[in-house]
Amino acid sequence: SSSRKATRRILVFVGIIVIGYGALDELTQPLVGRTRDGYDLLADSLGMLVGMAIFLALRAFMLRRGANR
């Protein structure tokens, strides 16, 4: 459906922004006396995926709940 496509587009856009922000954060670490760590970017990305999964699960629950009323 068009709602699913819109949700998918939004999640892809958010994913790009979050990963880009995480990458920029890692690139600028030496400016404040810290070291870059690819595992931090990986952790940020995994956190984003978990957040998106929770969002999708809650959205599906709410849509089903609304359809049953």
Wavefront OBJ file of the C-alpha trace (Angstrom):
o trace
v 0.000 0.000 0.000
v 1.031 3.622 -0.326
v 1.244 3.932 3.467
v 3.823 1.136 3.592
v 5.830 2.740 0.794
v 5.767 6.096 2.570
v 6.863 4.485 5.839
v 9.665 2.645 4.053
v 10.870 5.879 2.415
v 10.822 7.709 5.741
v 12.742 4.923 7.492
v 15.360 4.838 4.724
v 15.723 8.622 4.954
v 16.036 8.484 8.753
v 18.551 5.635 8.440
v 20.723 7.639 6.065
v 20.611 10.656 8.382
v 21.425 8.623 11.513
v 24.308 6.736 9.895
v 25.616 9.951 8.346
v 25.473 11.715 11.697
v 27.232 8.803 13.400
v 29.941 8.779 10.732
v 30.442 12.539 11.033
v 30.637 12.183 14.804
v 33.365 9.549 14.448
v 35.279 11.641 11.906
v 35.357 14.626 14.255
v 36.468 12.683 17.356
v 40.170 13.648 16.943
v 39.196 17.334 17.092
v 38.298 16.902 20.769
v 41.194 14.619 21.688
v 39.386 11.305 21.247
v 39.991 8.445 18.836
v 37.783 7.182 16.053
v 36.138 3.826 16.593
v 34.226 1.943 13.935
v 32.511 -0.069 16.652
v 30.831 3.126 17.884
v 29.365 3.663 14.426
v 28.268 0.028 14.376
v 26.616 0.455 17.785
v 24.828 3.597 16.571
v 23.593 1.739 13.492
v 22.396 -1.267 15.492
v 20.612 1.036 17.920
v 18.872 2.684 14.997
v 17.756 -0.710 13.669
v 16.403 -1.724 17.074
v 14.551 1.583 17.338
v 13.058 1.130 13.881
v 11.990 -2.428 14.706
v 10.272 -1.217 17.883
v 8.570 1.566 15.927
v 7.307 -0.859 13.282
v 6.055 -3.330 15.896
v 4.198 -0.620 17.818
v 2.779 0.817 14.603
v 1.499 -2.602 13.514
v -0.021 -3.167 16.966
v -1.772 0.205 16.919
v -3.077 -0.312 13.379
v -4.457 -3.754 14.283
v -5.955 -2.402 17.471
v -7.641 0.426 15.571
v -8.982 -1.972 12.937
v -10.575 -4.144 15.630
v -12.588 -1.303 17.162
l 1 2 3 4 5 6 7 8 9 10 11 12 13 14 15 16 17 18 19 20 21 22 23 24 25 26 27 28 29 30 31 32 33 34 35 36 37 38 39 40 41 42 43 44 45 46 47 48 49 50 51 52 53 54 55 56 57 58 59 60 61 62 63 64 65 66 67 68 69
